[in-house]
Structure formats: structure tokens, C-alpha cells
């Protein structure tokens, strides 16, 4: 489904070039629960952003279903991010002026079709149907992350990227989000998850460790 080939990422810093990724190669298949682990600052989020089309590599390629993302124009890349993949971030990124249901449905509106039945099904699935008319400020951290997961799934993406999805939650709430993600994976949803929580990652079927810009396979 997804392949990175000789992926490099550099930034120009005050002391010269900063090499974040050095020739990263990886493959992700349909149905995978793949984790990318590593220390803070190892480049995990940078790698996820490249795979998700949120940023472009300095060198190398990212292919989705055999299509090179670097060859897509901005409009096609936006469609990739909106329809073919979904994103869940550590700090939720819900719009405070919208209700839970409106936040969940927003990507479908951007795609041109409001998916009300789909949002109803998802909100029930993540346990937020009774909270659908609440604002972000009226939700707990765990509820906000559940809303963010539902939003990521609204357009039925083939792949969902999660960047430290429980890094901002207490242990009990984090565990409930872990269970939800694994339940969704067992139902067929493919995930690529960045985390520093190795106990969370050990439950996945594939684990990659990022260290000094290079990926090592921990579990294949």
C-alpha cells in the first residue's frame, strides 16, 4: 500500500544542514498496524509527515499504491490527504467553534459531500453519539481524541496516520484509546502510528525504530 524509498530530509540550520532522515526505506501493507518508535527528536513526526504528504522529502520517494507523491500537484496532493489517508494528532486539532459532529463531518464537506449517516455511525462507534452537539471545550482529552479519530475515518481512508495519539492523555484514558485503535485495526483499518510508548507499540504486528535518521526493523 505504502512505500518509502531512500527517503532523506534535511533542514538548513544556523550551523549548516541538519540531517533528519538518512535513506529511510519501509513498506506498509493493507491491514497493518505499524508502529514507528524512537526517542524524542529522532525524526518520527517528520517521517510521518512525509508519508502523509504533509511535507516533501529532500530526496527519495514516497509511493502510495504505486503512485509517486512527489509527482502530484498541490490539488492532487490535497485530495490524497483528504480522501485516501486520515490523520490523528497528539493535540486533536478540533475547531473550537464547531460541535463534535460538525468537526467529524468537516473533511467530508471539504471533499464535497456531507456524510451524515457515516458520522452518526462513527460517533456511536467511538462512544460520542450522546456528546455530538457539544463543543471542544466541553469534552475531556480522551473524548476530544475519540472525536479526532472519528474525523480521521469519515472519508473511509485506506490508511490512518497517528502522531503520538495518546501522548497528551493520562494512563487510563490512553489505554482506552489504544483499545479503540486496535479494535478498528481488527475490523480492517490500516494504521501507521508514531509513538514513544513501547508498551503500546509491542501490540502491533510491525515495529520500526528510528535512530539518527535511520530505520531498523524491530518486529516484521
N, CA, C and O of each residue as an XYZ file, in Angstrom:
880
protein
N       0.821     -1.211      0.000
C       0.000      0.000      0.000
C       0.857      1.264      0.000
O       0.628      2.179     -0.791
N       1.847      1.304      0.897
C       2.699      2.493      1.043
C       4.152      2.063      1.069
O       4.512      1.072      1.704
N       4.988      2.829      0.364
C       6.411      2.507      0.314
C       7.233      3.786      0.340
O       6.937      4.752     -0.363
N       8.278      3.769      1.172
C       9.266      4.847      1.170
C      10.571      4.278      0.650
O      11.003      3.206      1.076
N      11.197      4.994     -0.269
C      12.423      4.512     -0.899
C      13.516      5.569     -0.753
O      13.404      6.674     -1.285
N      14.575      5.211     -0.020
C      15.757      6.078      0.152
C      15.356      7.499      0.558
O      15.835      8.480     -0.010
N      14.479      7.588      1.541
C      13.910      8.875      1.946
C      14.913      9.692      2.762
O      15.486      9.210      3.740
N      15.109     10.942      2.333
C      16.017     11.865      3.026
C      15.261     13.147      3.355
O      14.393     13.588      2.601
N      15.611     13.735      4.502
C      15.065     15.045      4.845
C      16.133     15.851      5.545
O      16.704     15.425      6.549
N      16.394     17.032      4.994
C      17.371     17.947      5.567
C      16.730     19.304      5.798
O      15.829     19.709      5.063
N      17.198     19.998      6.817
C      16.801     21.382      7.070
C      18.058     22.231      7.178
O      19.093     21.776      7.666
N      17.951     23.449      6.723
C      19.071     24.383      6.829
C      19.009     25.071      8.182
O      18.084     25.841      8.441
N      19.980     24.807      9.050
C      20.012     25.396     10.371
C      21.080     26.462     10.475
O      21.817     26.688      9.516
N      21.183     27.128     11.626
C      22.176     28.198     11.799
C      23.612     27.700     11.707
O      24.525     28.480     11.438
N      23.817     26.394     11.930
C      25.164     25.830     11.858
C      25.341     24.925     10.640
O      26.248     24.095     10.593
N      24.469     25.099      9.668
C      24.563     24.288      8.463
C      23.395     23.334      8.334
O      22.376     23.496      9.005
N      23.539     22.348      7.480
C      22.446     21.412      7.221
C      22.243     20.456      8.388
O      23.193     19.950      8.986
N      20.968     20.229      8.687
C      20.578     19.298      9.734
C      19.925     18.092      9.065
O      18.865     18.223      8.451
N      20.546     16.927      9.178
C      20.052     15.711      8.536
C      19.080     15.007      9.485
O      19.492     14.476     10.516
N      17.817     15.002      9.145
C      16.792     14.386      9.987
C      16.578     12.924      9.608
O      16.527     12.055     10.478
N      16.454     12.657      8.314
C      16.258     11.288      7.826
C      17.357     10.958      6.828
O      17.726     11.785      5.994
N      17.879      9.728      6.926
C      19.013      9.331      6.088
C      18.699      8.003      5.385
O      18.962      6.931      5.930
N      18.146      8.081      4.196
C      17.923      6.880      3.399
C      16.931      5.901      3.983
O      17.190      4.698      4.015
N      15.798      6.402      4.447
C      14.785      5.540      5.066
C      14.046      4.731      3.997
O      13.573      5.274      2.999
N      13.959      3.418      4.232
C      13.178      2.518      3.397
C      12.167      1.791      4.275
O      12.515      1.291      5.344
N      10.928      1.734      3.828
C       9.911      0.965      4.555
C       8.757      0.625      3.627
O       8.549      1.260      2.593
N       8.014     -0.395      4.031
C       6.805     -0.784      3.314
C       5.698     -1.041      4.318
O       5.940     -1.570      5.402
N       4.494     -0.667      3.956
C       3.332     -0.892      4.799
C       2.256     -1.541      3.937
O       1.984     -1.094      2.823
N       1.646     -2.599      4.467
C       0.651     -3.361      3.717
C      -0.744     -3.148      4.278
O      -0.906     -2.729      5.424
N      -1.738     -3.437      3.471
C      -3.132     -3.315      3.893
C      -3.376     -4.173      5.130
O      -2.978     -5.337      5.177
N      -4.028     -3.591      6.125
C      -4.345     -4.300      7.354
C      -3.279     -4.211      8.425
O      -3.489     -4.677      9.545
N      -2.128     -3.616      8.099
C      -1.045     -3.500      9.081
C      -1.418     -2.577     10.230
O      -2.200     -1.639     10.074
N      -0.840     -2.868     11.380
C      -0.770     -1.930     12.497
C       0.718     -1.699     12.715
O       1.362     -2.401     13.495
N       1.254     -0.705     12.014
C       2.686     -0.459     12.038
C       3.020      0.699     12.971
O       2.404      1.763     12.911
N       3.993      0.472     13.822
C       4.448      1.495     14.764
C       5.839      1.973     14.389
O       6.693      1.183     13.986
N       6.057      3.267     14.524
C       7.378      3.868     14.376
C       7.763      4.438     15.738
O       7.107      5.350     16.241
N       8.820      3.902     16.331
C       9.221      4.308     17.673
C      10.595      4.954     17.618
O      11.291      4.881     16.605
N      10.972      5.582     18.710
C      12.274      6.241     18.790
C      12.228      7.365     19.800
O      11.155      7.774     20.245
N      13.389      7.858     20.157
C      13.479      8.942     21.133
C      12.865     10.224     20.586
O      12.686     10.385     19.379
N      12.547     11.126     21.501
C      12.087     12.456     21.107
C      13.170     13.133     20.281
O      14.342     13.125     20.656
N      12.776     13.717     19.157
C      13.730     14.367     18.280
C      14.382     13.455     17.264
O      15.263     13.884     16.518
N      13.958     12.190     17.225
C      14.569     11.228     16.297
C      14.099     11.425     14.864
O      14.703     10.887     13.936
N      13.031     12.187     14.671
C      12.527     12.409     13.324
C      11.255     11.641     13.007
O      10.858     11.548     11.845
N      10.611     11.090     14.033
C       9.409     10.268     13.827
C       8.288     11.070     13.178
O       7.688     10.627     12.199
N       8.007     12.240     13.720
C       6.928     13.069     13.167
C       7.273     13.551     11.763
O       6.401     13.629     10.898
N       8.550     13.875     11.536
C       8.987     14.284     10.199
C       8.707     13.177      9.193
O       8.190     13.434      8.106
N       9.050     11.945      9.556
C       8.800     10.803      8.678
C       7.310     10.638      8.408
O       6.902     10.410      7.269
N       6.506     10.754      9.449
C       5.057     10.608      9.278
C       4.507     11.690      8.347
O       3.646     11.410      7.512
N       4.991     12.901      8.483
C       4.535     13.998      7.629
C       4.898     13.760      6.165
O       4.133     14.113      5.268
N       6.051     13.167      5.927
C       6.439     12.846      4.553
C       5.549     11.733      3.984
O       5.110     11.811      2.837
N       5.290     10.712      4.783
C       4.455      9.608      4.334
C       3.026     10.063      4.075
O       2.350      9.554      3.182
N       2.577     11.030      4.872
C       1.204     11.518      4.742
C       1.030     12.641      3.736
O      -0.084     13.127      3.543
N       2.108     13.061      3.093
C       2.005     14.117      2.103
C       1.864     15.502      2.693
O       1.462     16.434      1.996
N       2.190     15.654      3.976
C       2.142     16.968      4.621
C       3.426     17.762      4.373
O       3.463     18.978      4.564
N       4.463     17.065      3.949
C       5.742     17.701      3.644
C       6.394     16.898      2.516
O       5.989     15.769      2.239
N       7.392     17.476      1.877
C       8.075     16.801      0.772
C       9.502     16.473      1.179
O      10.143     17.262      1.873
N      10.010     15.316      0.756
C      11.378     14.928      1.124
C      12.434     15.729      0.366
O      12.165     16.279     -0.702
N      13.631     15.786      0.930
C      14.770     16.376      0.238
C      15.209     15.468     -0.907
O      15.598     15.943     -1.974
N      15.144     14.170     -0.675
C      15.474     13.173     -1.703
C      14.700     11.903     -1.389
O      14.192     11.732     -0.280
N      14.612     11.013     -2.372
C      13.861      9.782     -2.197
C      12.407      9.955     -2.578
O      11.969     11.044     -2.949
N      11.665      8.865     -2.480
C      10.263      8.895     -2.907
C       9.356      8.218     -1.897
O       9.767      7.332     -1.148
N       8.097      8.669     -1.904
C       7.011      8.008     -1.177
C       5.990      7.584     -2.215
O       5.517      8.408     -2.998
N       5.648      6.309     -2.225
C       4.673      5.788     -3.170
C       3.453      5.264     -2.427
O       3.576      4.540     -1.439
N       2.288      5.636     -2.909
C       1.037      5.114     -2.369
C       0.312      4.406     -3.506
O      -0.042      5.021     -4.512
N       0.098      3.105     -3.330
C      -0.496      2.283     -4.394
C       0.275      2.442     -5.706
O      -0.314      2.457     -6.787
N       1.612      2.562     -5.593
C       2.464      2.670     -6.766
C       2.574      4.052     -7.359
O       3.276      4.244     -8.352
N       1.891      5.028     -6.769
C       1.912      6.397     -7.286
C       2.893      7.239     -6.480
O       2.799      7.299     -5.254
N       3.823      7.884     -7.154
C       4.841      8.712     -6.512
C       4.219     10.038     -6.074
O       3.767     10.825     -6.906
N       4.198     10.278     -4.764
C       3.582     11.504     -4.248
C       4.299     12.756     -4.735
O       3.682     13.815     -4.859
N       5.592     12.646     -5.010
C       6.355     13.830     -5.434
C       5.925     14.322     -6.815
O       6.212     15.461     -7.185
N       5.244     13.475     -7.573
C       4.792     13.865     -8.909
C       3.402     14.498     -8.901
O       2.927     14.974     -9.932
N       2.751     14.502     -7.734
C       1.414     15.073     -7.641
C       1.488     16.588     -7.494
O       2.358     17.104     -6.792
N       0.579     17.300     -8.153
C       0.484     18.742     -7.925
C      -0.227     18.992     -6.598
O      -0.695     18.049     -5.961
N      -0.311     20.234     -6.182
C      -0.868     20.543     -4.867
C      -2.331     20.128     -4.740
O      -2.759     19.688     -3.673
N      -3.088     20.261     -5.804
C      -4.503     19.862     -5.763
C      -4.636     18.350     -5.574
O      -5.444     17.895     -4.764
N      -3.854     17.577     -6.310
C      -3.904     16.119     -6.195
C      -3.395     15.657     -4.837
O      -3.913     14.698     -4.265
N      -2.379     16.342     -4.326
C      -1.837     16.003     -3.014
C      -2.868     16.299     -1.917
O      -2.982     15.545     -0.950
N      -3.613     17.392     -2.069
C      -4.665     17.726     -1.109
C      -5.764     16.654     -1.116
O      -6.302     16.308     -0.065
N      -6.091     16.137     -2.289
C      -7.094     15.063     -2.392
C      -6.589     13.789     -1.729
O      -7.351     13.076     -1.075
N      -5.304     13.509     -1.900
C      -4.698     12.354     -1.224
C      -4.856     12.485      0.279
O      -5.261     11.532      0.945
N      -4.541     13.651      0.820
C      -4.625     13.859      2.269
C      -6.063     13.839      2.777
O      -6.317     13.446      3.915
N      -6.990     14.257      1.944
C      -8.382     14.368      2.368
C      -9.157     13.060      2.232
O      -9.998     12.746      3.075
N      -8.879     12.299      1.178
C      -9.712     11.144      0.870
C      -9.038      9.790      1.083
O      -9.690      8.835      1.506
N      -7.757      9.702      0.798
C      -7.119      8.391      0.800
C      -6.448      8.052      2.131
O      -6.265      6.881      2.465
N      -6.083      9.092      2.887
C      -5.494      8.879      4.205
C      -6.188      9.783      5.221
O      -6.826     10.773      4.862
N      -6.049      9.422      6.488
C      -6.577     10.232      7.579
C      -5.473     10.508      8.585
O      -4.454      9.817      8.607
N      -5.681     11.527      9.423
C      -4.654     11.926     10.385
C      -5.245     12.094     11.785
O      -6.331     12.647     11.960
N      -4.501     11.601     12.773
C      -4.833     11.818     14.186
C      -3.571     12.355     14.850
O      -2.513     11.729     14.785
N      -3.689     13.520     15.490
C      -2.532     14.162     16.093
C      -2.641     14.168     17.620
O      -3.708     13.914     18.180
N      -1.527     14.460     18.277
C      -1.477     14.452     19.734
C      -2.429     15.480     20.352
O      -3.048     15.222     21.383
N      -2.537     16.647     19.710
C      -3.320     17.725     20.307
C      -4.661     17.945     19.611
O      -5.225     19.038     19.662
N      -5.168     16.885     18.954
C      -6.542     16.795     18.455
C      -6.860     17.706     17.274
O      -7.388     17.235     16.266
N      -6.549     19.006     17.374
C      -6.814     19.968     16.297
C      -8.299     20.050     15.923
O      -8.641     20.170     14.747
N      -9.172     19.986     16.924
C     -10.593     20.227     16.675
C     -10.832     21.734     16.608
O     -10.151     22.507     17.282
N     -11.801     22.146     15.793
C     -12.141     23.567     15.712
C     -13.077     23.925     16.860
O     -14.160     23.349     16.969
N     -12.680     24.869     17.721
C     -13.440     25.131     18.957
C     -14.838     25.672     18.735
O     -15.699     25.523     19.603
N     -15.088     26.306     17.576
C     -16.411     26.888     17.336
C     -17.407     25.889     16.763
O     -18.586     26.209     16.610
N     -16.941     24.674     16.443
C     -17.808     23.650     15.872
C     -18.171     22.598     16.917
O     -17.418     22.364     17.862
N     -19.318     21.974     16.740
C     -19.699     20.870     17.613
C     -18.873     19.631     17.257
O     -18.159     19.602     16.254
N     -18.993     18.620     18.104
C     -18.291     17.364     17.829
C     -18.672     16.825     16.460
O     -17.804     16.465     15.665
N     -19.967     16.771     16.188
C     -20.414     16.216     14.909
C     -19.934     17.069     13.727
O     -19.540     16.528     12.694
N     -19.966     18.367     13.873
C     -19.504     19.244     12.794
C     -18.008     19.051     12.537
O     -17.565     19.062     11.389
N     -17.230     18.873     13.617
C     -15.801     18.606     13.455
C     -15.568     17.299     12.711
O     -14.720     17.222     11.822
N     -16.323     16.281     13.079
C     -16.163     14.971     12.445
C     -16.526     15.037     10.968
O     -15.865     14.414     10.137
N     -17.567     15.784     10.640
C     -18.050     15.843      9.258
C     -17.253     16.802      8.371
O     -17.414     16.788      7.151
N     -16.401     17.628      8.964
C     -15.711     18.666      8.194
C     -14.918     18.125      7.000
O     -15.029     18.694      5.914
N     -14.121     17.051      7.143
C     -13.403     16.557      5.959
C     -14.333     16.108      4.832
O     -13.983     16.223      3.658
N     -15.507     15.603      5.181
C     -16.443     15.192      4.127
C     -17.020     16.408      3.408
O     -17.298     16.349      2.210
N     -17.198     17.495      4.127
C     -17.662     18.733      3.484
C     -16.592     19.270      2.538
O     -16.895     19.737      1.440
N     -15.345     19.199      2.975
C     -14.235     19.640      2.120
C     -14.175     18.781      0.865
O     -13.852     19.272     -0.217
N     -14.488     17.491      1.015
C     -14.475     16.573     -0.130
C     -15.685     16.756     -1.034
O     -15.736     16.190     -2.127
N     -16.674     17.552     -0.580
C     -17.815     17.863     -1.442
C     -19.099     17.141     -1.122
O     -20.092     17.309     -1.830
N     -19.106     16.321     -0.047
C     -20.323     15.597      0.289
C     -20.392     15.366      1.793
O     -19.553     14.672      2.368
N     -21.397     15.955      2.414
C     -21.557     15.787      3.856
C     -22.076     14.383      4.156
O     -23.110     13.974      3.629
N     -21.363     13.655      4.996
C     -21.678     12.244      5.242
C     -22.309     12.094      6.625
O     -21.650     11.697      7.586
N     -23.593     12.419      6.705
C     -24.278     12.433      7.998
C     -24.467     11.036      8.580
O     -24.281     10.838      9.781
N     -24.834     10.067      7.747
C     -25.010      8.696      8.256
C     -23.677      8.126      8.702
O     -23.599      7.454      9.730
N     -22.634      8.389      7.939
C     -21.298      7.925      8.301
C     -20.857      8.540      9.629
O     -20.288      7.840     10.467
N     -21.107      9.836      9.837
C     -20.702     10.484     11.088
C     -21.491      9.918     12.264
O     -20.945      9.741     13.353
N     -22.769      9.634     12.045
C     -23.577      9.032     13.109
C     -23.000      7.672     13.507
O     -22.832      7.381     14.692
N     -22.702      6.852     12.514
C     -22.144      5.525     12.786
C     -20.807      5.618     13.521
O     -20.555      4.864     14.461
N     -19.955      6.546     13.087
C     -18.639      6.686     13.708
C     -18.739      7.206     15.138
O     -18.040      6.721     16.028
N     -19.604      8.187     15.358
C     -19.742      8.735     16.705
C     -20.288      7.691     17.670
O     -19.916      7.675     18.844
N     -21.151      6.834     17.192
C     -21.621      5.729     18.035
C     -20.486      4.745     18.271
O     -20.338      4.208     19.368
N     -19.685      4.512     17.237
C     -18.581      3.552     17.344
C     -17.542      3.995     18.362
O     -16.986      3.165     19.081
N     -17.273      5.303     18.428
C     -16.251      5.799     19.364
C     -16.853      6.256     20.695
O     -16.145      6.792     21.547
N     -18.156      6.045     20.869
C     -18.792      6.346     22.144
C     -19.102      7.810     22.390
O     -19.128      8.254     23.537
N     -19.342      8.577     21.310
C     -19.576     10.020     21.465
C     -20.929     10.482     20.920
O     -21.169     11.684     20.812
N     -21.800      9.558     20.582
C     -23.070      9.975     19.990
C     -23.854     10.899     20.920
O     -24.469     11.861     20.460
N     -23.836     10.617     22.209
C     -24.565     11.452     23.169
C     -23.904     12.818     23.358
O     -24.502     13.723     23.939
N     -22.685     12.967     22.873
C     -21.948     14.220     23.021
C     -21.841     14.970     21.702
O     -21.075     15.928     21.600
N     -22.584     14.555     20.702
C     -22.414     15.071     19.337
C     -22.628     16.563     19.196
O     -22.057     17.184     18.300
N     -23.448     17.160     20.072
C     -23.729     18.594     19.965
C     -22.888     19.438     20.917
O     -23.122     20.638     21.057
N     -21.925     18.821     21.561
C     -21.051     19.551     22.478
C     -19.891     20.194     21.720
O     -19.513     19.746     20.637
N     -19.336     21.253     22.311
C     -18.152     21.909     21.772
C     -16.892     21.265     22.342
O     -16.948     20.520     23.320
N     -15.769     21.561     21.723
C     -14.488     21.016     22.180
C     -14.243     21.319     23.652
O     -13.757     20.465     24.395
N     -14.578     22.532     24.070
C     -14.322     22.955     25.450
C     -15.117     22.161     26.474
O     -14.802     22.191     27.664
N     -16.138     21.456     26.026
C     -16.988     20.669     26.920
C     -16.586     19.195     26.964
O     -17.268     18.380     27.586
N     -15.492     18.862     26.312
C     -15.046     17.474     26.243
C     -13.768     17.258     27.041
O     -12.959     18.172     27.198
N     -13.596     16.041     27.541
C     -12.325     15.660     28.162
C     -11.294     15.415     27.067
O     -11.630     15.365     25.884
N     -10.037     15.263     27.475
C      -8.988     14.987     26.495
C      -9.248     13.701     25.725
O      -9.062     13.653     24.509
N      -9.676     12.662     26.427
C      -9.970     11.401     25.769
C     -11.124     11.512     24.794
O     -11.094     10.907     23.722
N     -12.142     12.282     25.156
C     -13.274     12.479     24.250
C     -12.853     13.261     23.009
O     -13.304     12.973     21.900
N     -11.989     14.250     23.207
C     -11.501     15.014     22.053
C     -10.715     14.108     21.103
O     -10.838     14.230     19.884
N      -9.908     13.199     21.659
C      -9.142     12.310     20.788
C     -10.051     11.315     20.075
O      -9.788     10.956     18.927
N     -11.111     10.867     20.734
C     -12.081      9.984     20.079
C     -12.767     10.712     18.918
O     -13.005     10.128     17.861
N     -13.077     11.981     19.126
C     -13.666     12.778     18.046
C     -12.684     12.918     16.894
O     -13.072     12.850     15.728
N     -11.405     13.116     17.222
C     -10.380     13.251     16.184
C     -10.226     11.953     15.393
O      -9.995     11.992     14.185
N     -10.350     10.811     16.057
C     -10.270      9.523     15.368
C     -11.467      9.355     14.436
O     -11.314      8.911     13.299
N     -12.653      9.710     14.916
C     -13.841      9.632     14.055
C     -13.683     10.542     12.836
O     -14.032     10.158     11.720
N     -13.161     11.739     13.053
C     -12.937     12.672     11.945
C     -11.958     12.077     10.929
O     -12.164     12.209      9.723
N     -10.903     11.428     11.407
C      -9.917     10.830     10.509
C     -10.520      9.728      9.646
O     -10.016      9.438      8.561
N     -11.606      9.112     10.130
C     -12.214      7.977      9.437
C     -13.395      8.355      8.553
O     -13.914      7.504      7.830
N     -13.829      9.608      8.595
C     -15.089      9.998      7.959
C     -15.113      9.720      6.459
O     -16.155      9.335      5.927
N     -14.009      9.902      5.776
C     -13.977      9.690      4.324
C     -13.513      8.286      3.940
O     -13.108      8.038      2.805
N     -13.583      7.373      4.912
C     -13.195      5.976      4.686
C     -11.806      5.851      4.069
O     -11.652      5.260      3.001
N     -10.799      6.401      4.732
C      -9.438      6.353      4.182
C      -8.886      4.934      4.194
O      -9.274      4.104      5.016
N      -7.979      4.678      3.270
C      -7.322      3.382      3.245
C      -6.314      3.250      4.384
O      -6.043      2.147      4.858
N      -5.769      4.367      4.814
C      -4.702      4.367      5.811
C      -4.879      5.550      6.746
O      -5.188      6.657      6.305
N      -4.681      5.314      8.053
C      -4.747      6.389      9.047
C      -3.373      6.538      9.706
O      -2.807      5.572     10.218
N      -2.850      7.766      9.682
C      -1.606      8.113     10.363
C      -1.934      8.693     11.737
O      -2.801      9.557     11.860
N      -1.238      8.214     12.766
C      -1.425      8.736     14.122
C      -0.078      9.207     14.657
O       0.888      8.444     14.676
N      -0.015     10.445     15.084
C       1.220     11.023     15.607
C       1.077     11.227     17.111
O       0.440     12.183     17.552
N       1.672     10.327     17.901
C       1.576     10.361     19.371
C       0.119     10.534     19.811
O      -0.193     11.498     20.510
N      -0.778      9.626     19.418
C      -2.211      9.832     19.665
C      -2.615      9.830     21.134
O      -3.692     10.313     21.483
N      -1.748      9.285     22.005
C      -2.093      9.274     23.429
C      -1.024      9.966     24.268
O      -0.994      9.800     25.488
N      -0.151     10.734     23.634
C       0.943     11.387     24.346
C       0.501     12.472     25.306
O       1.271     12.895     26.168
N      -0.745     12.929     25.162
C      -1.237     14.025     25.991
C      -2.315     13.557     26.977
O      -3.038     14.378     27.544
N      -2.421     12.240     27.179
C      -3.504     11.680     27.976
C      -2.959     10.929     29.194
O      -1.824     10.452     29.184
N      -3.781     10.831     30.240
C      -3.392     10.030     31.394
C      -3.434      8.549     31.020
O      -3.986      8.180     29.984
N      -2.849      7.708     31.866
C      -2.669      6.294     31.526
C      -3.991      5.574     31.255
O      -4.096      4.808     30.297
N      -4.978      5.813     32.078
C      -6.262      5.108     31.914
C      -6.954      5.517     30.616
O      -7.466      4.673     29.881
N      -6.961      6.822     30.343
C      -7.581      7.312     29.115
C      -6.800      6.837     27.897
O      -7.389      6.456     26.885
N      -5.462      6.860     27.996
C      -4.622      6.387     26.894
C      -4.932      4.938     26.567
O      -5.006      4.565     25.396
N      -5.113      4.124     27.586
C      -5.401      2.705     27.357
C      -6.728      2.519     26.622
O      -6.857      1.624     25.787
N      -7.704      3.353     26.929
C      -8.998      3.246     26.233
C      -8.850      3.614     24.755
O      -9.511      3.022     23.901
N      -7.987      4.589     24.449
C      -7.727      4.962     23.054
C      -6.947      3.848     22.356
O      -7.206      3.550     21.190
N      -6.000      3.236     23.054
C      -5.272      2.093     22.490
C      -6.247      0.996     22.081
O      -6.154      0.454     20.979
N      -7.178      0.671     22.969
C      -8.149     -0.396     22.674
C      -8.982     -0.042     21.454
O      -9.242     -0.895     20.606
N      -9.402      1.224     21.365
C     -10.206      1.653     20.223
C      -9.425      1.497     18.923
O      -9.958      0.983     17.940
N      -8.174      1.934     18.906
C      -7.355      1.841     17.698
C      -7.152      0.385     17.281
O      -7.255      0.058     16.099
N      -6.863     -0.489     18.249
C      -6.666     -1.901     17.914
C      -7.969     -2.568     17.479
O      -7.960     -3.440     16.611
N      -9.083     -2.165     18.075
C     -10.383     -2.691     17.628
C     -10.636     -2.312     16.172
O     -11.083     -3.141     15.379
N     -10.353     -1.076     15.826
C     -10.537     -0.612     14.445
C      -9.606     -1.354     13.492
O      -9.986     -1.677     12.367
N      -8.387     -1.621     13.949
C      -7.444     -2.376     13.121
C      -7.942     -3.802     12.879
O      -7.841     -4.317     11.765
N      -8.479     -4.436     13.918
C      -9.009     -5.793     13.763
C     -10.197     -5.821     12.804
O     -10.479     -6.844     12.180
N     -10.886     -4.691     12.696
C     -12.010     -4.591     11.767
C     -11.543     -4.275     10.345
O     -12.365     -4.161      9.436
N     -10.223     -4.133     10.146
C      -9.690     -3.971      8.799
C      -9.023     -2.644      8.484
O      -8.477     -2.477      7.394
N      -9.055     -1.678      9.431
C      -8.440     -0.381      9.165
C      -6.925     -0.466      9.307
O      -6.422     -1.008     10.291
N      -6.202      0.063      8.339
C      -4.739      0.086      8.361
C      -4.255      1.329      9.105
O      -4.778      2.425      8.906
N      -3.251      1.148      9.962
C      -2.713      2.261     10.751
C      -1.188      2.320     10.639
O      -0.511      1.298     10.526
N      -0.675      3.546     10.675
C       0.750      3.808     10.857
C       0.847      4.784     12.025
O       0.382      5.919     11.928
N       1.451      4.344     13.129
C       1.403      5.102     14.382
C       2.807      5.455     14.857
O       3.661      4.579     14.995
N       3.038      6.723     15.102
C       4.259      7.197     15.751
C       3.997      7.282     17.247
O       2.998      7.860     17.674
N       4.885      6.711     18.037
C       4.721      6.769     19.491
C       6.070      6.593     20.176
O       6.990      5.987     19.626
N       6.170      7.135     21.386
C       7.336      6.862     22.216
C       7.011      5.780     23.243
O       7.879      5.363     24.010
N       5.744      5.325     23.255
C       5.277      4.334     24.223
C       5.526      2.920     23.682
O       4.720      2.406     22.906
N       6.620      2.301     24.080
C       6.968      0.991     23.535
C       5.983     -0.087     23.957
O       5.792     -1.056     23.223
N       5.349      0.054     25.126
C       4.355     -0.933     25.550
C       3.154     -0.917     24.606
O       2.553     -1.961     24.354
N       2.805      0.245     24.089
C       1.738      0.392     23.098
C       2.174     -0.255     21.790
O       1.411     -1.000     21.175
N       3.402      0.030     21.368
C       3.904     -0.448     20.076
C       4.049     -1.963     20.036
O       3.862     -2.571     18.982
N       4.379     -2.579     21.162
C       4.608     -4.026     21.173
C       3.385     -4.827     20.745
O       3.507     -5.995     20.375
N       2.209     -4.209     20.793
C       0.972     -4.907     20.423
C       0.745     -4.892     18.907
O      -0.144     -5.584     18.411
N       1.534     -4.116     18.174
C       1.363     -4.036     16.732
C       1.999     -5.216     16.018
O       2.798     -5.951     16.597
N       1.636     -5.388     14.751
C       2.231     -6.501     14.009
C       3.562     -6.118     13.363
O       4.323     -6.991     12.948
N       3.850     -4.791     13.275
C       5.119     -4.350     12.718
C       5.631     -3.166     13.543
O       4.868     -2.267     13.894
N       6.933     -3.179     13.846
C       7.552     -2.099     14.622
C       8.855     -1.694     13.943
O       9.698     -2.538     13.640
N       9.009     -0.402     13.708
C      10.250      0.158     13.174
C      10.807      1.151     14.190
O      10.065      1.947     14.766
N      12.118      1.096     14.402
C      12.766      2.050     15.311
C      13.578      3.042     14.492
O      14.382      2.657     13.643
N      13.356      4.332     14.761
C      14.091      5.391     14.080
C      15.164      5.920     15.013
O      14.879      6.376     16.120
N      16.406      5.851     14.544
C      17.545      6.297     15.360
C      18.562      6.970     14.459
O      19.063      6.373     13.507
N      18.862      8.230     14.775
C      19.820      9.020     13.996
C      19.492      9.005     12.501
O      20.372      8.900     11.648
N      18.200      9.114     12.221
C      17.752      9.238     10.846
C      17.643      7.949     10.068
O      17.307      7.964      8.884
N      17.926      6.823     10.725
C      17.906      5.525     10.050
C      16.874      4.627     10.710
O      16.718      4.654     11.931
N      16.165      3.826      9.911
C      15.140      2.925     10.423
C      15.677      1.514     10.547
O      16.288      0.987      9.617
N      15.444      0.900     11.709
C      15.749     -0.514     11.933
C      14.429     -1.253     12.194
O      13.547     -0.743     12.886
N      14.310     -2.436     11.641
C      13.120     -3.255     11.858
C      13.240     -3.948     13.204
O      14.194     -4.686     13.447
N      12.262     -3.708     14.085
C      12.227     -4.369     15.392
C      11.334     -5.610     15.325
O      11.652     -6.656     15.891
N      10.223     -5.467     14.629
C       9.266     -6.570     14.501
C       8.670     -6.496     13.121
O       8.133     -5.458     12.733
N       8.751     -7.576     12.368
C       8.253     -7.589     10.993
C       7.098     -8.585     10.869
O       6.536     -8.748      9.786
